[in-house]
């Protein structure tokens, strides 16, 4: 299974991003307890209109809700950068 593709599908469906980058950082965490359990470490940069008017915590909650069924088996750790299209232009 391609975890990045699965994460991308979940986020595309739930958040409808205008831009989405997902990086599998699992190799950087070899030997880490979470890596031993099989869950991966990922960095997500997501730009969506759905983040408009939401504080950072609420944006992160939306991302976590979109992938909650993948945690902790497929995702052990998730680093999130979530912005609106307007913020991204700055």
trRosetta pair geometry for C-beta under 8 A, 3 or more apart (Angstrom, degrees):
i j d omega theta_ij theta_ji phi_ij phi_ji
1 6 6.4 18 169 -37 110 133
1 74 7.9 -72 108 -119 136 121
2 5 4.0 50 100 13 114 117
2 6 6.7 161 90 -15 62 84
3 6 5.6 -57 -148 37 36 111
3 7 6.2 35 156 -18 70 105
3 24 6.7 105 75 -102 115 122
3 40 5.5 113 121 20 170 150
3 42 7.5 -140 129 -68 119 131
3 70 7.8 119 -152 -165 92 132
3 74 5.5 171 -128 -176 110 106
3 75 7.5 148 -172 -68 124 75
4 7 5.8 -54 -147 38 30 110
4 8 6.2 34 152 -22 64 108
4 22 5.0 159 -150 106 91 124
4 24 5.6 -88 -62 -47 111 108
4 42 7.4 162 -98 -123 75 127
5 8 5.5 -52 -146 36 30 115
5 9 6.4 33 155 -21 64 103
6 9 5.8 -52 -151 33 30 112
6 10 6.6 30 152 -17 63 105
6 70 6.7 143 127 -103 120 135
6 74 6.8 -65 91 179 144 158
7 10 5.8 -57 -152 36 32 111
7 11 6.2 23 156 -12 68 110
7 22 5.5 149 95 -141 128 157
7 42 6.5 -173 -89 -176 173 172
7 44 7.4 -128 157 -89 131 122
7 67 5.9 10 -132 -111 81 131
7 70 6.7 -132 -88 78 78 178
7 74 7.9 -169 -61 131 93 125
7 75 7.1 99 -92 -71 118 125
8 11 6.0 -62 -144 42 28 105
8 12 6.0 30 159 -21 66 110
8 20 6.4 130 -133 124 85 137
8 22 5.8 -125 -68 5 89 144
9 12 5.9 -53 -141 36 27 111
9 13 6.4 24 160 -17 62 109
10 13 6.1 -64 -154 37 25 109
10 14 6.2 0 162 -1 64 117
10 66 5.0 131 147 155 97 89
10 67 5.0 107 115 -89 152 72
10 69 7.9 -165 -117 48 138 98
10 70 6.9 -106 -34 -20 163 130
11 14 6.2 -66 -136 48 28 98
11 15 5.3 -30 -173 31 69 117
11 17 6.3 6 144 -12 105 122
11 20 6.0 146 111 -137 133 144
11 22 7.8 166 18 -64 149 126
11 44 7.2 -178 -87 -154 158 137
11 46 6.3 -119 -176 -109 136 140
11 63 6.9 5 -114 -136 106 77
11 66 5.3 85 -97 136 54 148
11 67 7.0 -9 -59 -53 84 104
12 15 7.4 -64 -103 54 11 75
12 16 6.9 56 -171 -97 49 37
12 17 6.7 -80 -103 27 56 90
12 20 6.9 -105 -73 1 80 164
13 16 7.9 -24 168 -59 9 66
13 66 7.5 156 71 -153 84 105
14 62 7.2 171 139 173 115 85
14 65 7.1 -177 -174 101 150 90
14 66 3.6 -161 58 -115 156 107
15 46 6.5 23 116 171 151 139
15 48 4.9 -79 160 -93 100 167
15 50 5.4 -135 -156 45 71 145
15 62 6.1 104 -97 145 110 116
15 63 7.0 5 -59 -91 150 63
15 66 5.9 -48 -28 -73 103 154
16 48 6.2 113 82 -141 63 112
16 49 7.5 -33 98 40 107 93
16 50 6.5 112 52 -27 94 121
17 20 4.3 106 83 -56 151 103
17 46 4.9 -101 -104 -162 140 89
17 47 5.8 98 -164 65 97 52
17 48 4.5 -78 -105 -72 62 96
18 47 5.2 -60 59 104 90 101
18 48 6.4 159 2 -100 77 44
18 49 7.1 77 -29 -25 115 85
18 85 5.5 22 40 -81 153 113
19 45 7.6 -30 122 119 101 92
19 46 7.3 170 91 -150 64 37
19 47 4.2 28 48 37 97 117
19 88 7.3 127 37 -143 137 167
20 44 7.5 -24 -161 -163 83 89
20 45 7.4 159 -152 86 36 60
20 46 5.2 13 -113 -113 78 78
20 47 7.5 -135 -63 30 53 69
21 43 8.0 -15 115 111 93 89
21 44 7.3 155 84 -154 58 43
21 45 4.4 6 54 53 105 103
21 46 7.8 -149 34 -66 60 50
22 42 6.0 -11 -169 -173 92 119
22 43 7.3 158 -155 81 43 53
22 44 5.4 -5 -106 -105 76 76
23 42 6.6 152 78 -159 50 65
23 43 4.4 -4 55 54 104 101
23 44 7.9 -158 24 -68 68 37
24 27 7.6 70 125 -4 90 88
24 40 6.0 -39 -148 176 94 137
24 41 7.6 103 -170 77 53 58
24 42 5.8 -33 -106 -103 48 82
25 28 4.8 -36 175 27 85 122
25 29 6.8 68 126 -12 86 105
25 40 7.9 131 58 168 57 88
25 41 4.5 -68 82 109 93 102
25 42 6.3 163 19 -103 87 22
25 43 5.6 72 -28 -17 125 97
25 79 7.5 24 13 15 149 123
26 29 6.0 -77 -157 45 40 101
26 30 7.8 75 149 -63 68 68
26 35 6.3 132 -164 -119 86 105
26 40 4.1 -61 -76 -144 124 88
26 41 5.0 151 -87 34 52 79
26 42 7.6 -2 -44 -60 84 64
27 30 6.3 -4 -162 -39 44 104
28 41 6.8 -92 60 79 95 140
29 32 4.1 -40 175 9 93 138
29 34 6.9 -22 151 70 139 102
29 35 4.8 172 116 -51 97 128
29 41 4.8 95 4 -8 145 146
29 76 8.0 -154 114 78 155 135
29 77 7.4 142 -72 32 169 136
30 35 6.0 -143 -116 140 29 164
31 35 6.7 29 38 64 24 134
31 36 7.6 17 -158 -55 21 99
32 35 4.4 88 60 4 86 107
32 36 7.1 -150 92 -12 44 84
32 41 7.8 44 61 -43 151 132
32 76 8.0 150 110 120 119 153
33 36 5.6 -52 -153 28 34 115
33 37 7.0 30 152 -17 63 102
34 37 5.9 -55 -156 32 37 109
34 39 5.4 -63 174 71 89 110
34 41 7.2 94 103 -63 129 95
34 72 7.5 -107 -145 -173 96 117
34 76 3.4 128 173 178 119 145
34 77 6.1 81 122 -26 165 101
35 38 7.9 87 179 -46 35 10
35 39 7.3 -106 -98 70 30 63
35 40 7.6 49 -115 -111 72 40
35 41 7.2 -41 -77 -19 94 105
35 76 6.8 -118 -65 25 44 162
37 72 6.8 6 116 133 140 114
37 76 6.7 127 65 -94 111 124
38 73 6.5 -15 96 -167 117 58
38 74 7.9 -44 129 -94 93 32
39 71 7.4 53 -134 -136 134 58
39 72 4.9 -57 -73 168 152 75
39 73 6.2 169 -81 148 91 11
39 74 6.2 55 -125 100 71 12
39 75 5.7 6 -164 111 102 13
39 76 2.9 125 109 -51 120 88
39 77 7.5 113 129 -4 114 61
40 74 6.6 -22 19 166 97 56
40 75 6.1 -46 61 -111 76 47
40 76 6.2 167 56 14 18 90
40 77 7.9 -107 121 42 42 70
41 76 6.0 -43 -68 67 67 99
41 77 4.4 1 -120 61 83 107
41 78 7.9 -163 -155 -69 50 35
41 79 7.8 36 177 -10 87 98
42 75 6.2 -57 15 -129 120 101
42 77 7.2 169 28 91 57 62
42 78 5.5 -7 68 -114 92 69
42 79 7.1 -155 103 29 47 74
43 78 7.9 147 -98 -164 25 50
43 79 4.4 -21 -112 68 73 111
43 81 7.8 20 179 1 90 99
44 63 6.6 158 95 -160 149 139
44 78 6.2 -2 3 -170 116 97
44 79 6.9 165 23 82 66 55
44 80 5.2 -10 67 -111 102 67
44 81 7.1 -169 98 33 56 65
44 82 7.9 17 112 -66 101 82
45 81 4.5 -7 -114 65 74 112
46 63 6.6 160 32 -98 151 120
46 80 7.2 -30 19 -157 108 88
46 81 7.2 155 24 84 60 60
46 82 5.2 -8 68 -111 96 74
46 83 7.7 162 89 30 51 60
47 51 7.9 -98 -157 22 39 135
47 82 7.9 164 -86 -158 34 47
47 83 5.3 -22 -109 76 78 84
47 84 6.9 67 -161 176 76 11
47 85 5.7 91 166 -80 113 58
47 88 4.9 4 -120 -53 135 149
48 51 5.2 106 75 -9 85 97
48 82 7.3 -31 28 -162 100 91
48 84 7.1 -63 79 -114 42 51
48 85 7.8 -49 160 -36 3 81
49 52 5.6 -14 -175 -17 58 117
49 84 6.5 62 -115 -147 36 89
49 85 6.3 -11 -74 -2 74 110
50 54 7.9 5 138 -1 62 139
50 62 6.6 172 127 -174 122 161
51 54 5.2 -103 -163 48 54 115
51 59 4.7 34 -130 -113 107 114
51 62 7.4 -145 -88 42 77 151
51 82 5.5 178 -104 154 146 102
51 83 6.6 170 92 160 156 13
51 84 4.9 -146 82 -70 102 77
52 84 5.0 86 -79 -114 70 138
52 86 7.6 71 -106 18 100 119
54 58 4.0 -122 -171 91 108 124
54 59 5.1 138 110 -57 122 79
54 62 7.5 30 154 -18 169 131
55 58 5.2 92 56 11 71 103
55 59 7.2 -132 101 -7 36 92
56 59 5.6 -59 -150 35 33 114
56 60 6.3 30 156 -17 68 106
56 82 7.2 139 -142 61 65 104
57 60 5.8 -56 -149 37 31 110
57 61 6.4 36 151 -23 64 104
58 61 5.5 -48 -148 32 34 116
58 62 6.7 40 151 -23 63 99
59 62 5.8 -51 -158 28 33 113
59 63 6.8 30 148 -15 64 103
59 80 7.6 176 120 142 96 130
59 82 3.9 176 154 103 127 142
60 63 5.6 -53 -152 36 38 112
60 64 6.2 35 152 -16 69 106
60 80 5.2 142 -116 76 87 151
60 82 6.4 -163 -67 8 57 140
61 64 5.7 -55 -143 41 32 109
61 65 6.1 35 156 -22 66 106
62 65 5.8 -53 -146 35 28 112
62 66 6.5 31 153 -24 61 106
62 82 7.6 132 61 -151 110 158
63 66 5.7 -57 -155 30 31 114
63 67 6.8 -7 160 10 65 108
63 78 7.2 -173 132 145 120 141
63 80 5.3 151 72 -124 166 144
63 82 6.2 -135 -40 -74 129 136
64 67 6.5 -78 -147 52 30 87
64 68 6.1 60 154 -72 69 86
64 71 7.7 -15 -157 -9 84 152
64 78 7.2 166 -92 67 79 148
65 68 5.6 -17 -140 -26 31 119
67 70 4.7 -48 179 36 86 119
67 71 6.5 83 124 -27 88 100
67 75 6.1 37 148 5 128 157
67 78 7.2 136 76 -85 147 156
68 71 5.9 -61 -151 32 40 109
70 73 6.9 -115 -175 63 45 84
70 74 4.1 -63 -171 59 91 122
70 75 4.8 60 121 1 104 107
71 74 7.2 -79 -70 55 36 74
71 75 4.8 -50 -86 71 78 99
71 76 7.8 138 -137 -92 80 22
71 78 8.0 -71 -86 -19 123 123
72 75 6.8 -100 -138 81 41 56
72 76 5.7 52 -165 -107 92 58
75 78 5.7 17 178 -55 128 106
83 87 4.2 -129 -170 88 106 123
83 88 4.9 132 111 -61 131 83
84 87 4.7 95 51 7 79 102
84 88 6.9 -141 91 -10 41 88
85 88 5.6 -56 -148 33 32 116
85 89 6.8 36 154 -26 63 102
86 89 6.0 -54 -158 25 32 112
86 90 7.6 42 147 -32 60 96
87 90 5.9 -42 -164 10 42 117
